[in-house]
Amino acid sequence: MSEQETHEKQEQEQLILDTVDKFLQKEVRPYAIELETSDTYPDEIVEQMKAMGLFGCIIPEEYGGLGLSASTYAKVIELISREWMSLSGIVNSHLIMAYVTLRQGTEQQKQHFLPRFATGEIRGGLALTEPNCGTDLQAIRTVAKRDGDDYVINGSKTWISNGIKGSCYALLVKTDPQANPRHAGMSMFLAEKRDGFNVGRKLKKLGYKGIDSAELIFENYRIPAGCLIGEQEGKGLQTALSGLSLGRINVAARGVGVAQRALSESLSYSQVRETFGQPICQHQAIQLKLADMATKTEAARLLVKQAADALDRGERCDLEAGMAKLFASEAAVHNSMEAMRIHGAYGYSPELVIERLYRDAPLLAIGEGTNEIQRTVIAKRLIEKYPV
């Protein structure tokens, strides 16, 4: 890429980020606390996000999307998460579905689904988790049986983002429950809501409110064989994993956003709150906290950039994405707690953003693979990458 092309790309990225930031300041910041406290789905905000093309962030322009790089997408997610993390989840789960379609789908599937995903005409997410299956995806029990030109699916999913408001999901199933190894019997479908596809209850959560997390129930749900991603059985686990690198980069970017907001609020508050005749930012105990918070935030941001750049280059990036997700989510947890301590009783009040950050942050250490699992993934990749 020439110097001029690089400059033009940077200008375009900055224009996108400035547009998103202005939207967030005007349309999200004034309403986020109220919507989150009442656990209200932000329909009007979502419609504006559709109009901006945010549901087509990483979908190539040839399919009607914005065609953003993973690096730019991560910066967009960081900005969104600074204001209200729930909005990033509404986008992320949808875009993982789009990403696995782009990476693993047939050209016919891409032509049919991606333009409608990009506009938000069809929105949805990723349906992996089941009541008895989280981290161990090979233990899923939802089964799809071939019946002529269709498959008939029975089973259930839980903790599915966009489960109520969405209309289509990348659905992981067993097409051969007896397969050995287990992953050889797994497949993934693009499943739109129709007869036999039922939505269960909306699940209550500590934080991450506004976005709908729900149960999905399949009772003799009939789906055309052409909706099997890649139109080949036995590739479901690989398809799901191909989307998780993008998902982990998203979660890591959310962590940076939450960590940065906690830091920014703490920097501001510590300069106006006084004790013993001086602003608390002059007390060494507070300075130590601010220094650690800033260092963790910047380190997390650099890890996210490293992972996103690797994805943009088309390289395997599960190591980089795992490290970014692990560190950034722990930075968010740490900073939200330190912000609570710095703000004291004010941080404990739902009238300020601090208590929301404190409730949102733990999800990042759990979602897209727990941080305990991230550590094992990182270690195994290191051993594989650097054998003796």
N, C-alpha and C positions, 0 to 999 in steps of 0.2 A: 504494500500500500504506500503510495507516494505521500510526501509531506502535506501536499494540498488536500489529498483525499482524507488523510488523518485529521486535518484541521476542520474540514467540512463535517466529518463524522462527529467530532467533538462539539461543534456548534449545534448540530442537529440534536444530539443527546441533551445538551444543556437547555435547548428550547423545549424539549419534551419534559424535562425535569422541572423547569420553571412553570410550565403550564399545569402540571400535576400539583405543584406546590401551591399555586394560586387557587386552584380548585379546592384543595384541602383546607386552606386558611379561610376561604369564604363559605364553603358549603358543608364542611365536616366539623371543624373545631368548635363552632358555636353550638352544635347540636349533639356532639358525641356523648357527653356525660349523661344527658337526658335520655338518649336512645339506649345507651348501655344499661343505665339504671333500671329502665322499664323493660329491658330485654326485648326491644322492638326491632323488627327487621327493617332496615333502612331502604324501603322501596324507592323513594325519590332519589336518594343518593345513587343507588344501583342503576337507575335509568340514566342518570348523568354519566356514570361510568361507562355504560353501554355506548352512549353518544360519543364519548371521547375515544372509543376503541380499545379500552383497557382489557376487555375480555378477549381481544385478539393480539395482546402484547407480543407474544413470541411466535404467533402464526405468521408464516411468510406472506409477503405482499401478494404473491401469485394466487393465494387462497383467500385474499381479502383482509389479511391481518396487518398489523403495524410492522411486523418483521424485526422487532427489537432484538438485540443481542441479549444473552443471559446476563451480561455485565450491566447493561442499562436497566434491564428488568429488575435486577436485584436492587439497584438504586431507587427505582420507583417503589418497590415494596418497602424499603427502609423509610422513605418519606411517608407512605401511607401508615405504617406501623407507629410512627412517631405520634400521629394524630389519633388513630383508632385501629388497633390491631385486627379487630374483627373483619374489617373491610379487606384486609390482605388475604384472609382465609376464603372469603367469597370469590376472590380472583384465583387464588392458588389452586384449589381443588379442581376448579374448572379447567385451568390451563394444564394441569397434569394430564387430564383426560385428553385435551387437545394434543399435548406433546406425544403421548403414547400412540395416538392415531397418526400423527405425522411421522413418527419413527418406525412404527410397526404395521400400519394399516396399508391396505391395497390402494392403488391410485383411485379406484372407483370410490372407496370409502373416504379418502381424502377429499375428493371433489364433492361428495355428497354432504359430509359433515363439517369440514373445516370452515367454509365460508359462513355457515350458520352459527358455528361456535364463535367466530370472530366478531360478528355483529351482536352476539348475545341473544339472538333469536332462540337458539337452544343454549341453555346453561345447565351446568350440572357439576359432576365431580367424580371422585374415585371411590368405589365401593369395594373395600378389601376386608375390613375388620368385621368379625362375627362375635356373638356373645361368648363363645368359648375359644376365640382365636384372635390374638393381636399380633405380637411379634412373630410368632411361628405361622407364617402364611400358609405353609404346606398342610396345616391342620384344618383348613376350612372344610365345611360340610355342605355348603350350597352346591347342588348337583344339577348339571344340564345333560339331558338325554336326547339323543338325536331321534327325530320323528319325521321322516320324509325330508321335506325341504326346510324344516324348522328344528329348533331345539325347544324342549320343555324344561323350565327351570323351577326348582323348589328349594327353599332355604330362607335364610335371613341374614341381614347385615346390621351393624350397629355403629353408633358414633360417626355417621356419614354426614359430612359437611354439605350444605345446600340440599339436604335430603328432602325438605318440604318445598322450598321454592324452586328447586332445580327440576329439569325434565328429562335428563339423560345422564347415564353414569357408565364409566368404565368398570364393568362388573367382573370380578374374579370368581371363577367357579371350578368345580371338578367335572370334567367330561369323562374321566376314567378313574373312579374312586379306588380301584384295585391296583393302579399302576405302581410299579417299583422301578426306579425311585419315585417318590410321591409327586415331585414337580412335573414328571412326564405326563401326568394325567390332568394338568391344570390348563385352563384356557380363559381368555378374557373377551367379553362382548361389549359392544356399545348398545346399552339397553335403555330404550326410551320408555317412558311411562305409558302403560296401556292396561288392558284387562289382565288381571293376575299379578300386577305390580302394585302393591299396597304400601302406604306410608304409615308407620306406627306412630308412637308418641314422640313429641319433641322432648329431648333430653335436657334436664336442668344441669347447669354448670356453675362452678365457683366464679369463673371469669369468662372471657371470650364470649360475651353475650351479644345479642343482636343477630349474629349468624345462627342459622338453624342447623342444629345437630340432631339427627333423627335415626330411628330404626326403619329399615326397609324390609318388607316381607314379600316373598315370592311364592305364590300358590298356583301351580300349573301355568306359570307365565310362559307364553309361547312367543318365541322370537325367531325371525328369519335367519337361516344359516349364513346369509350374507353379512350379518352383523358381527360375526366372529372376527375379531381383529386379526388381520393377516390371512383370514380364511384357512387357517391351519391349526388343528388341535395340538395341545401339548406345549404351547409357547406362552402360556398365561403368566407364569412366574417371571420369565425373562422380560415379558412386556411390562409387568408391574414394576419390576426393578429398574427398567429403563427410564421410568418416570420419576423414581424416587430421588435420583440425583438432582433433578430440577426442584423437586419438592423440598429436599434438604437445604438447597441453596436458598429457597424461599424462606424456610423457617429460620435459617441463619440470618438472613436479611431482616426478618422481623425482630430477631434478637438484637441486632444492631440498632434498629429503630427504637425499641423499648429502652435499651441501655442508654441511647443518646438522649431520649426525652427525660429519663430519670436524671441524667447528668445535667442537662440544660436547666431543668426546674430547680435542681439543687444549687447550681451555680447562682442562679438569680436570687433564690430565697436566702441563701447564706450571706448575700451582700446587703440585704435589707433588714434581716432579723438581727436584733442586737441583744447581747447579754453581757453583763458586767461592763457596760459602757462602751462596747465596741461591736461591730458586725461579727457574727459568728464565724465568717470566713477567715477572720484573723486568729482564730483559735487553732492550735496545731492539730487537735483531734479531728476537726472538720477538714483541715487541709489534707491530712493523710487520706481521708475518705475520698475527697474530690480527686486527688492524684491517682488513686487506684481505679476509680470509676472511669476517668478519662483514658487511662492507659488500656484498660480492658476493652473499652469501646473502640478505640482506634485499632487495637490488635485484631479484634473481631472483624472490623470492617476490611482490614487487609486480607484476612483469611477468606472472607466472602469473595473478594475480588479475585483472589487466586483460584478459587474453585470455579467461579463464573467464567473466568478467562480460559480455563482448561476446557470447560464445556463448549465454549464458543469455538475453540480450536478443533473440536471433534474428538478430543482425547478422553480416555477413560478417566473419570474424576471421582469415583466413589471414595477414595482416600481423602482427597481435598474437600469434598462436600461433607464427609463425615467429620473431619476436623473442624470445619467452619461451623457446622451445626452444633457440635459439642461445645466449642468454646463460646460462640455467640449466645447460645441459650443460657449457659451458666453465667455469662456476663450480664445478661438481662435479669436473671434471678438475683445476682449479687447487687447490681445497681439499684434495682427496685427496693431491696431491703435497706440499703444504705440511704437511699432517698427518704424512705420512711423514717429512719432514725434522725436524719438531718432535719426533717420537717416537724418531727415530734407529733403532738396531738393533731396538728393541721394535716399531716400526712395520712392520719387515720380517718379523716373525714371524707365522705363520698362527694363533697362539694369540690374537692380538688382531684387532679388526675393521678396523684401518687398512689392512692389505694387501688385504683384500677390497674395500674402498671404492676403493682404487687400481686394482684390476683391473676393477671394475664400471663405473667412471665413463667410460672411453673409449667404451663401447657407446653411451652417450647422445649422443655427438658424431657417431655413425654412423647409428643407427636412426631410423626415421620421416623419412628424408631427411637426407643428410649436412649438416654445417654449412656446407660450401662451397655446396651447393645452397640452403640456407636464406638465405644472403646474397644470392644472385641473386633468390630469391623476394621477399625484403624489398625489394630495390632496384627490381624491376619494379613491385611494388605501390605503392611510393612515387611512382614516375614516373607511374603510372596515376592515383593519387589526387590528386597535386598537379601537374597539367600547367601549362605556361606559356601 
